[in-house]
């Protein structure tokens, strides 16, 4: 994931504000903002990509790999969100309130390491998406669906980078100190 200095000044300011939040408020932000965004946007991406496959796959060799890559990313993210929301985040909430956690995972570092590994996998898929789309550069003469899809993919990529950065660099280090 990008180092802090690669985020815009506005994003850096947002990260600074988020770093001041309590763990519970930070968890609430992640779920209400980034998790919701993924759940809201993923079906739209899949719909647009399906339209592109039908309309353009025969003439544009990048469409099928792009579709497979997005499908793989979404297939990785959806269970990831569930694991965070049902296992890791409740454990962090409990620990932050001084309660014991009797999870089957042992130390809180164990599920955190799993989530970091999954974040690394998502980052690798983002790199593939950027390569396939030439950093979401819309081809000359592309249809509106194609334009919308690439714009949405670029926004999805940016949101996911911020989401992962918040978890890896703000949330997880704080949780590991509990």
N, CA and C of each residue as an Amber inpcrd file, in Angstrom:
protein
   534
   0.8410000  -1.1690000   0.0000000   0.0000000   0.0000000   0.0000000
   0.8860000   1.2320000   0.0000000   0.3430000   2.3290000  -0.4970000
   1.1900000   3.5180000  -0.6290000   1.5820000   4.0900000   0.7230000
   2.8070000   4.6100000   0.7940000   3.1970000   5.3020000   2.0230000
   2.3530000   6.5710000   2.1790000   2.2920000   7.0740000   3.3860000
   1.4650000   8.2350000   3.6980000   1.7190000   9.4020000   2.7480000
   2.9660000   9.6330000   2.3870000   3.2740000  10.8020000   1.5590000
   2.7000000  10.7150000   0.1430000   2.2500000   9.5380000  -0.2710000
   1.6480000   9.4210000  -1.5990000   0.1590000   9.7550000  -1.5990000
  -0.4160000   9.9590000  -0.4140000  -1.7870000  10.4220000  -0.3480000
  -1.7980000  11.9320000  -0.5290000  -2.9060000  12.4430000  -1.0320000
  -3.0330000  13.8890000  -1.2200000  -3.0280000  14.5840000   0.1430000
  -2.7640000  15.8970000   0.1560000  -2.8180000  16.6230000   1.4380000
  -4.1740000  16.4770000   2.1400000  -5.2570000  16.4730000   1.3830000
  -6.5890000  16.3010000   1.9800000  -6.7260000  14.9150000   2.6050000
  -6.2180000  13.9000000   1.9070000  -6.2700000  12.5440000   2.4500000
  -5.3820000  12.4210000   3.6840000  -4.2240000  13.0560000   3.6580000
  -3.3400000  13.0420000   4.8300000  -4.0170000  13.7040000   6.0240000
  -4.7350000  14.7860000   5.7710000  -5.4610000  15.4680000   6.8530000
  -6.5550000  14.5530000   7.4040000  -7.2470000  13.8630000   6.5010000
  -8.2850000  12.9270000   6.9370000  -7.6690000  11.8110000   7.7870000
  -6.5380000  11.2820000   7.3520000  -5.8690000  10.2270000   8.1220000
  -5.4420000  10.7310000   9.4930000  -4.9780000  11.9690000   9.5530000
  -4.5850000  12.5610000  10.8350000  -5.7850000  12.6670000  11.7660000
  -6.9330000  13.0640000  11.2380000  -8.1590000  13.1510000  12.0390000
  -8.5980000  11.7590000  12.4980000  -8.5300000  10.7900000  11.6080000
  -8.9320000   9.4280000  11.9560000  -8.0270000   8.8420000  13.0220000
  -6.7640000   9.2200000  13.0020000  -5.8150000   8.7100000  13.9840000
  -6.1550000   9.1850000  15.3930000  -6.9130000  10.2590000  15.4990000
  -7.2960000  10.7960000  16.8020000  -8.5400000  10.1150000  17.3780000
  -9.2320000   9.3270000  16.5690000 -10.4610000   8.6750000  17.0270000
 -10.1590000   7.5320000  17.9820000 -11.1220000   7.2370000  18.8290000
 -11.0370000   6.0360000  19.6580000 -11.1270000   4.8210000  18.7360000
 -10.7130000   3.6850000  19.2390000 -10.7990000   2.4670000  18.4220000
 -12.2310000   2.1900000  17.9850000 -13.1740000   2.3630000  18.8850000
 -14.5720000   2.0870000  18.5420000 -15.0520000   3.0470000  17.4590000
 -14.7190000   4.3220000  17.5750000 -15.1150000   5.2890000  16.5470000
 -14.4230000   4.9990000  15.2190000 -13.1880000   4.5670000  15.2730000
 -12.4700000   4.2120000  14.0430000 -13.1140000   2.9970000  13.3830000
 -13.4740000   2.0010000  14.1760000 -14.1670000   0.8240000  13.6310000
 -15.4940000   1.2340000  13.0050000 -16.2320000   2.0910000  13.6920000
 -17.5110000   2.5570000  13.1480000 -17.3090000   3.2880000  11.8240000
 -16.2620000   4.1010000  11.7460000 -15.9620000   4.8110000  10.4920000
 -15.6520000   3.8220000   9.3670000 -14.8170000   2.8490000   9.6420000
 -14.4330000   1.8720000   8.6130000 -15.6600000   1.1480000   8.0850000
 -16.5100000   0.6990000   8.9920000 -17.7050000  -0.0370000   8.5670000
 -18.6870000   0.8550000   7.8110000 -18.9470000   2.0470000   8.3500000
 -19.9480000   2.9290000   7.7440000 -19.4690000   3.5520000   6.4430000
 -18.1750000   3.7370000   6.3130000 -17.6370000   4.3800000   5.1210000
 -17.1030000   3.3580000   4.1190000 -16.0410000   2.6890000   4.4610000
 -15.3480000   1.8330000   3.4950000 -16.0610000   0.4980000   3.2410000
 -16.5280000  -0.1580000   4.2740000 -17.2320000  -1.4240000   4.0550000
 -18.5300000  -1.1850000   3.2830000 -19.2520000  -0.1350000   3.6590000
 -20.4920000   0.1950000   2.9460000 -20.1860000   0.5240000   1.4840000
 -19.1340000   1.2840000   1.2420000 -18.7640000   1.6450000  -0.1290000
 -18.5130000   0.3950000  -0.9710000 -17.7850000  -0.5550000  -0.4370000
 -17.5090000  -1.7820000  -1.1860000 -18.8150000  -2.5010000  -1.5080000
 -19.6700000  -2.6470000  -0.5060000 -20.9320000  -3.3670000  -0.7190000
 -21.8390000  -2.6500000  -1.7170000 -21.8220000  -1.3140000  -1.6900000
 -22.6580000  -0.5450000  -2.6200000 -22.0970000  -0.5340000  -4.0350000
 -20.7890000  -0.5070000  -4.1590000 -20.1530000  -0.3080000  -5.4630000
 -19.8760000  -1.6100000  -6.2060000 -19.5820000  -2.6740000  -5.4970000
 -19.2350000  -3.9440000  -6.1520000 -20.2990000  -4.4120000  -7.1450000
 -21.5830000  -4.3990000  -6.7990000 -22.5800000  -4.8510000  -7.7880000
 -22.6210000  -3.9700000  -9.0350000 -22.3950000  -2.6670000  -8.8670000
 -22.3830000  -1.7650000 -10.0260000 -21.2060000  -2.0750000 -10.9430000
 -20.0490000  -2.3310000 -10.3410000 -18.8810000  -2.7080000 -11.1500000
 -19.1450000  -3.9910000 -11.9120000 -19.7020000  -4.9710000 -11.2300000
 -19.9720000  -6.2530000 -11.8880000 -20.9800000  -6.0880000 -13.0230000
 -21.9870000  -5.2720000 -12.8070000 -22.9870000  -5.0350000 -13.8430000
 -22.3590000  -4.3580000 -15.0650000 -21.5760000  -3.3140000 -14.8300000
 -20.9290000  -2.6140000 -15.9450000 -19.9530000  -3.5240000 -16.6820000
 -19.2150000  -4.3180000 -15.9420000 -18.2690000  -5.2250000 -16.5910000
 -18.9840000  -6.2910000 -17.4110000 -20.1060000  -6.7720000 -16.9210000
 -20.8630000  -7.7600000 -17.6940000 -21.3510000  -7.1500000 -19.0080000
 -21.8000000  -5.9200000 -18.9460000 -22.2070000  -5.2140000 -20.1780000
 -21.0190000  -5.0770000 -21.1310000 -19.8530000  -4.7430000 -20.5840000
 -18.6640000  -4.5950000 -21.4210000 -18.2570000  -5.9240000 -22.0420000
 -18.3590000  -6.9980000 -21.2880000 -18.0190000  -8.3240000 -21.8290000
 -18.9250000  -8.6360000 -23.0180000 -20.2170000  -8.4290000 -22.8370000
 -21.1780000  -8.7270000 -23.9070000 -20.9190000  -7.8440000 -25.1340000
 -20.6850000  -6.5590000 -24.8960000 -20.5610000  -5.6150000 -26.0130000
 -19.1850000  -5.5760000 -26.6540000 -18.1120000  -5.8480000 -25.8690000
 -16.7770000  -5.5490000 -26.3820000 -15.7390000  -6.6660000 -26.2830000
 -16.0410000  -7.7460000 -25.6110000 -15.0030000  -8.7600000 -25.3630000
 -14.4390000  -9.3420000 -26.6520000 -15.2650000  -9.4690000 -27.6830000
 -14.7730000 -10.0350000 -28.9500000 -13.7540000  -9.1270000 -29.6300000
 -13.8530000  -7.8340000 -29.4000000 -12.9890000  -6.8720000 -30.0910000
 -11.8770000  -6.2790000 -29.2240000 -11.9620000  -6.4900000 -27.9180000
 -10.9800000  -5.8920000 -27.0070000 -10.5030000  -6.9630000 -26.0280000
  -9.2830000  -7.4120000 -26.2310000  -8.7530000  -8.5410000 -25.4690000
  -8.5900000  -8.2590000 -23.9790000  -8.5680000  -7.0010000 -23.5620000
  -8.3820000  -6.6920000 -22.1490000  -9.6580000  -6.8470000 -21.3170000
 -10.8070000  -6.9290000 -21.9650000 -12.0780000  -6.9380000 -21.2340000
 -12.2480000  -8.2000000 -20.3860000 -11.9940000  -9.3670000 -20.9210000
 -12.1690000 -10.5960000 -20.1240000 -11.2060000 -10.6660000 -18.9440000
  -9.9090000 -10.4040000 -19.1260000  -9.0270000 -10.4000000 -17.9540000
  -9.4440000  -9.3540000 -16.9150000  -9.9060000  -8.2030000 -17.3730000
 -10.3780000  -7.1690000 -16.4610000 -11.5690000  -7.6800000 -15.6590000
 -12.5080000  -8.2810000 -16.3390000 -13.6840000  -8.8210000 -15.6770000
 -13.3070000  -9.8880000 -14.6560000 -12.3950000 -10.7820000 -15.0290000
 -11.9470000 -11.8360000 -14.1030000 -11.2470000 -11.2380000 -12.8900000
 -10.4560000 -10.2270000 -13.1160000  -9.7010000  -9.5830000 -12.0410000
 -10.6510000  -8.9040000 -11.0410000 -11.6270000  -8.1920000 -11.5410000
 -12.5920000  -7.5280000 -10.6640000 -13.4120000  -8.5750000  -9.9150000
 -13.8110000  -9.6210000 -10.6010000 -14.5590000 -10.6980000  -9.9500000
 -13.7340000 -11.3230000  -8.8280000 -12.4510000 -11.5420000  -9.0810000
 -11.5560000 -12.1050000  -8.0610000 -11.4320000 -11.1500000  -6.8720000
 -11.2830000  -9.8660000  -7.1370000 -11.1500000  -8.8890000  -6.0560000
 -12.4060000  -8.8800000  -5.1880000 -13.5520000  -8.8290000  -5.8100000
 -14.8050000  -8.7900000  -5.0590000 -15.0050000 -10.0950000  -4.2980000
 -14.6580000 -11.2150000  -4.9170000 -14.7770000 -12.5140000  -4.2410000
 -13.8640000 -12.5910000  -3.0230000 -12.7480000 -11.8910000  -3.0430000
 -11.8450000 -11.8520000  -1.8820000 -12.3520000 -10.8680000  -0.8260000
 -12.8890000  -9.7430000  -1.2630000 -13.2780000  -8.7000000  -0.3220000
 -14.5260000  -9.0450000   0.4920000 -15.5120000  -9.6690000  -0.1180000
 -16.7690000  -9.8980000   0.5940000 -16.5880000 -10.7830000   1.8340000
 -15.9430000 -11.9270000   1.7460000 -15.7350000 -12.6940000   2.9810000
 -14.7750000 -11.9930000   3.9490000 -13.8640000 -11.2070000   3.4120000
 -12.9420000 -10.4350000   4.2500000 -13.7340000  -9.4750000   5.1460000
 -14.6900000  -8.7630000   4.5630000 -15.5080000  -7.8280000   5.3370000
 -16.2740000  -8.5620000   6.4330000 -16.8050000  -9.7090000   6.0920000
 -17.5720000 -10.4940000   7.0690000 -16.6780000 -10.9370000   8.2170000
 -15.4710000 -11.4060000   7.9120000 -14.5450000 -11.8150000   8.9760000
 -14.1980000 -10.6490000   9.8800000 -13.9940000  -9.4860000   9.2790000
 -13.6910000  -8.3180000  10.1050000 -14.8840000  -7.9590000  10.9860000
 -16.0590000  -7.9010000  10.3940000 -17.2370000  -7.4290000  11.1120000
 -17.7500000  -8.4270000  12.1530000 -17.5560000  -9.7050000  11.9240000
 -18.1010000 -10.7170000  12.8410000 -17.0880000 -11.2640000  13.8350000
 -15.8010000 -11.1510000  13.5010000 -14.7910000 -11.7390000  14.3820000
 -13.8270000 -10.6780000  14.9120000 -13.0810000 -10.0580000  14.0130000
 -12.0100000  -9.1560000  14.4510000 -12.5380000  -7.8850000  15.1100000
 -13.4440000  -7.1770000  14.4590000 -13.8960000  -5.9020000  15.0050000
 -14.6170000  -6.0670000  16.3490000 -15.4960000  -7.0670000  16.5090000
 -16.0830000  -7.2570000  17.8460000 -15.0170000  -7.5460000  18.9130000
 -13.9920000  -8.2950000  18.5530000 -12.9140000  -8.5800000  19.5150000
 -12.1810000  -7.2970000  19.8800000 -11.8970000  -6.4510000  18.9050000
 -11.2160000  -5.1850000  19.1850000 -12.1050000  -4.2990000  20.0540000
 -13.4020000  -4.2550000  19.7460000 -14.3240000  -3.4580000  20.5690000
 -14.2840000  -3.9370000  22.0200000 -14.3710000  -5.2420000  22.2080000
 -14.3500000  -5.7980000  23.5630000 -13.0490000  -5.4730000  24.2840000
 -11.9300000  -5.6980000  23.6070000 -10.6320000  -5.4110000  24.2230000
 -10.4980000  -3.9260000  24.5740000 -11.0070000  -3.0600000  23.6910000
 -10.8820000  -1.6240000  23.9490000 -11.7260000  -1.1870000  25.1430000
 -12.7160000  -1.9900000  25.5190000 -13.5420000  -1.6910000  26.6970000
 -13.0540000  -2.4550000  27.9310000 -11.8820000  -3.0890000  27.7880000
 -11.2990000  -3.7920000  28.9150000 -11.8890000  -5.1630000  29.1850000
 -12.6450000  -5.6770000  28.2340000 -13.2690000  -6.9850000  28.4000000
 -12.3710000  -8.0690000  27.8310000 -12.4920000  -9.2560000  28.3810000
 -11.7500000 -10.3940000  27.8400000 -12.4320000 -10.8780000  26.5690000
 -11.6290000 -11.4080000  25.6840000 -12.1490000 -11.9820000  24.4490000
 -11.8450000 -13.4660000  24.4740000 -12.8760000 -14.2510000  24.3510000
 -12.7070000 -15.7090000  24.3650000 -12.8640000 -16.2680000  22.9590000
 -12.2220000 -15.6230000  22.0100000 -12.3090000 -16.0820000  20.6250000
 -11.4690000 -17.3210000  20.4010000 -11.7640000 -18.0040000  19.3460000
 -11.0390000 -19.2280000  19.0040000  -9.6970000 -18.9390000  18.3430000
  -9.3400000 -17.6620000  18.2010000  -8.1510000 -17.2850000  17.4450000
  -6.9210000 -17.0200000  18.2950000  -7.0510000 -17.1190000  19.6200000
  -5.9020000 -16.8340000  20.4800000  -5.6880000 -15.3410000  20.6030000
  -4.4550000 -14.9080000  20.4680000  -4.1030000 -13.4940000  20.5690000
  -4.6990000 -12.7100000  19.4020000  -5.0690000 -11.4500000  19.6510000
  -5.6570000 -10.5810000  18.6330000  -4.7490000 -10.4270000  17.4150000
  -3.4620000 -10.6170000  17.6090000  -2.5300000 -10.5210000  16.4900000
  -2.7630000 -11.5710000  15.4240000  -3.3160000 -12.7120000  15.7960000
  -3.5430000 -13.7760000  14.8050000  -4.5360000 -13.3680000  13.7220000
  -5.7540000 -12.9200000  14.0760000  -6.6540000 -12.4940000  12.9910000
  -6.1560000 -11.2300000  12.2850000  -5.4310000 -10.3770000  13.0020000
  -4.8820000  -9.1870000  12.3450000  -3.9000000  -9.5990000  11.2560000
  -3.0580000 -10.5710000  11.5420000  -2.0970000 -11.0200000  10.5240000
  -2.8090000 -11.6270000   9.3160000  -3.8990000 -12.3310000   9.5540000
  -4.6890000 -12.8840000   8.4400000  -5.2550000 -11.7450000   7.5980000
  -5.8010000 -10.7110000   8.2470000  -6.3700000  -9.5780000   7.5150000
  -5.2800000  -8.8400000   6.7230000  -4.1010000  -8.6800000   7.3200000
  -3.0040000  -8.0230000   6.5980000  -2.6040000  -8.8310000   5.3730000
  -2.5890000 -10.1420000   5.5000000  -2.2750000 -11.0040000   4.3490000
  -3.3380000 -10.8200000   3.2630000  -4.5890000 -10.7710000   3.6590000
  -5.6610000 -10.5610000   2.6780000  -5.5750000  -9.1700000   2.0630000
  -5.1510000  -8.1820000   2.8380000  -4.9370000  -6.8430000   2.2760000
  -3.8390000  -6.8850000   1.2140000  -2.7780000  -7.6380000   1.4860000
  -1.6960000  -7.7790000   0.5020000  -2.2160000  -8.4150000  -0.7850000
  -3.0810000  -9.4150000  -0.6480000  -3.6660000 -10.0590000  -1.8350000
  -4.5070000  -9.0610000  -2.6270000  -5.3150000  -8.2750000  -1.9230000
  -6.1410000  -7.2720000  -2.6040000  -5.2620000  -6.2500000  -3.3140000
  -4.1750000  -5.8540000  -2.6670000  -3.2520000  -4.8980000  -3.2900000
  -2.6660000  -5.4780000  -4.5870000  -2.3220000  -6.7410000  -4.5840000
  -1.7820000  -7.3720000  -5.7960000  -2.8150000  -7.3650000  -6.9250000
  -4.0700000  -7.5780000  -6.5770000  -5.1260000  -7.5360000  -7.5950000
  -5.2890000  -6.1080000  -8.1200000  -5.1900000  -5.1190000  -7.2330000
  -5.2530000  -3.7230000  -7.6880000  -4.1280000  -3.4220000  -8.6730000
  -2.9470000  -3.9430000  -8.4030000  -1.8290000  -3.7420000  -9.3380000
  -2.1460000  -4.3460000 -10.6980000  -2.7660000  -5.5220000 -10.7080000
  -3.1660000  -6.1580000 -11.9730000  -4.2020000  -5.2990000 -12.6960000
  -5.1800000  -4.7810000 -11.9450000  -6.2140000  -3.9310000 -12.5500000
  -5.5990000  -2.6910000 -13.1850000  -4.6750000  -2.0860000 -12.4690000
  -4.0190000  -0.8880000 -13.0120000  -3.2490000  -1.2210000 -14.2890000
  -2.6260000  -2.3680000 -14.3080000  -1.8730000  -2.7820000 -15.4890000
  -2.8130000  -3.0310000 -16.6750000  -3.8690000  -3.7740000 -16.4400000
  -4.8180000  -4.0940000 -17.5160000  -5.4440000  -2.8350000 -18.0870000
  -5.7740000  -1.8780000 -17.2230000  -6.4840000  -0.6660000 -17.6540000
  -5.5680000   0.5120000 -17.9590000  -4.2490000   0.2870000 -17.8440000
  -3.2800000   1.3640000 -18.0120000  -3.6400000   2.5210000 -17.0740000
  -3.7880000   2.1610000 -15.7940000  -4.1730000   3.1220000 -14.7470000
  -5.5080000   3.8000000 -15.0340000  -6.4430000   2.9790000 -15.4890000
  -7.8350000   3.4000000 -15.7170000  -7.9460000   4.4610000 -16.8070000
  -7.0740000   4.3740000 -17.7850000  -7.1000000   5.2670000 -18.9410000
  -8.1520000   4.7600000 -19.9220000  -9.1730000   5.5480000 -20.1060000
 -10.2770000   5.1480000 -20.9800000  -9.8050000   5.2190000 -22.4260000
  -9.9840000   4.1160000 -23.1810000  -9.5700000   4.1220000 -24.5890000
 -10.3740000   5.1320000 -25.4180000  -9.7440000   5.6200000 -26.4400000
 -10.4000000   6.5370000 -27.3790000 -11.6550000   5.8660000 -27.9360000
 -12.7560000   6.6070000 -27.9440000 -14.0030000   6.1060000 -28.5130000
 -14.7560000   5.1200000 -27.6280000 -14.3610000   4.9950000 -26.3720000
 -15.0430000   4.0610000 -25.4720000 -16.4710000   4.5170000 -25.2060000
 -17.3510000   3.5450000 -25.0100000 -18.7570000   3.8350000 -24.7390000
 -18.9220000   4.3710000 -23.3140000 -20.1110000   4.8490000 -23.0130000
 -20.3830000   5.4120000 -21.6870000 -20.2230000   4.3760000 -20.5750000
 -20.6280000   3.1490000 -20.8360000 -20.4790000   2.0970000 -19.8260000
 -19.0060000   1.8920000 -19.5040000 -18.1710000   1.8660000 -20.5280000
 -16.7320000   1.6880000 -20.3440000 -16.1630000   2.8480000 -19.5330000
 -16.5490000   4.0700000 -19.8980000 -16.0800000   5.2570000 -19.1820000
 -16.5070000   5.2070000 -17.7090000 -17.7640000   4.8710000 -17.4920000
 -18.2900000   4.7760000 -16.1250000 -17.5600000   3.6940000 -15.3490000
 -17.3250000   2.5830000 -15.9770000 -16.6580000   1.4640000 -15.3230000
 -15.2440000   1.8560000 -14.8940000 -14.4860000   2.4550000 -15.7660000
 -13.1110000   2.8370000 -15.4270000 -13.0860000   3.9210000 -14.3510000
 -14.0160000   4.8650000 -14.4320000 -14.0980000   5.9100000 -13.4070000
 -14.4190000   5.2690000 -12.0560000 -15.3720000   4.3690000 -12.0360000
 -15.7560000   3.6910000 -10.7940000 -14.6240000   2.8210000 -10.2780000
 -13.9320000   2.1320000 -11.1800000 -12.7900000   1.3110000 -10.7660000
 -11.6820000   2.1660000 -10.1390000 -11.4120000   3.3150000 -10.7180000
 -10.3860000   4.2070000 -10.1630000 -10.7960000   4.6800000  -8.7660000
 -12.0600000   5.0220000  -8.5940000 -12.5510000   5.4470000  -7.2820000
 -12.5100000   4.2890000  -6.2840000 -12.8820000   3.0930000  -6.7490000
 -12.8630000   1.8960000  -5.9120000 -11.4320000   1.6070000  -5.4520000
 -10.5020000   1.7030000  -6.3660000  -9.0820000   1.4990000  -6.0730000
  -8.6360000   2.4980000  -5.0000000  -8.9400000   3.7740000  -5.1890000
  -8.5190000   4.8020000  -4.2370000  -9.1430000   4.5730000  -2.8630000
 -10.4190000   4.2260000  -2.8420000 -11.0700000   3.9790000  -1.5620000
 -10.4740000   2.7550000  -0.8740000 -10.2030000   1.7140000  -1.6380000
  -9.6400000   0.4980000  -1.0500000  -8.2290000   0.7530000  -0.5190000
  -7.4460000   1.5470000  -1.2320000  -6.1100000   1.8950000  -0.7240000
  -6.2100000   2.6320000   0.6080000  -7.1240000   3.5920000   0.6930000
  -7.3100000   4.3430000   1.9360000  -7.8020000   3.4020000   3.0390000
  -8.7570000   2.5750000   2.7200000  -9.3330000   1.6050000   3.6610000
  -8.2330000   0.7120000   4.2420000  -7.4190000   0.1460000   3.3910000
  -6.3470000  -0.7460000   3.8340000  -5.3120000   0.0250000   4.6540000
  -4.9980000   1.2330000   4.2180000  -4.0310000   2.0420000   4.9680000
  -4.5540000   2.3260000   6.3840000  -5.8140000   2.6790000   6.4930000
  -6.4040000   2.9680000   7.8030000  -6.3160000   1.7460000   8.7060000
  -6.6670000   0.5950000   8.1660000  -6.6240000  -0.6110000   8.9890000
  -5.1920000  -1.0100000   9.3330000  -4.3170000  -1.0790000   8.3450000
  -2.9490000  -1.5400000   8.5840000  -2.1290000  -0.5830000   9.4430000
  -2.3520000   0.7200000   9.2770000  -1.4680000   1.7050000   9.9050000
  -2.0710000   2.4710000  11.0760000  -3.3900000   2.4380000  11.2210000
  -4.0250000   3.1010000  12.3570000  -4.6800000   2.0860000  13.2890000
  -5.5980000   1.3160000  12.7390000  -6.3770000   0.3940000  13.5640000
  -5.5420000  -0.7440000  14.1490000  -4.8610000  -1.4830000  13.3060000
  -4.1760000  -2.6830000  13.7810000  -3.0650000  -2.3850000  14.7880000
  -2.2340000  -1.3750000  14.5530000  -1.2060000  -1.0960000  15.5830000
  -1.8140000  -0.7490000  16.9470000  -2.9090000   0.0230000  16.9420000
  -3.5680000   0.3610000  18.2060000  -4.1600000  -0.8830000  18.8580000
  -4.7800000  -1.7370000  18.0480000  -5.4020000  -2.9540000  18.5850000
  -4.3580000  -3.8840000  19.1910000  -3.1900000  -3.9150000  18.6000000
  -2.1320000  -4.8070000  19.1100000  -1.5820000  -4.3460000  20.4620000
  -1.8510000  -3.1110000  20.8480000  -1.3830000  -2.6370000  22.1450000
  -2.3590000  -2.9560000  23.2780000  -3.5340000  -3.4740000  22.9370000
  -4.5580000  -3.7580000  23.9680000  -4.2020000  -4.9860000  24.7820000
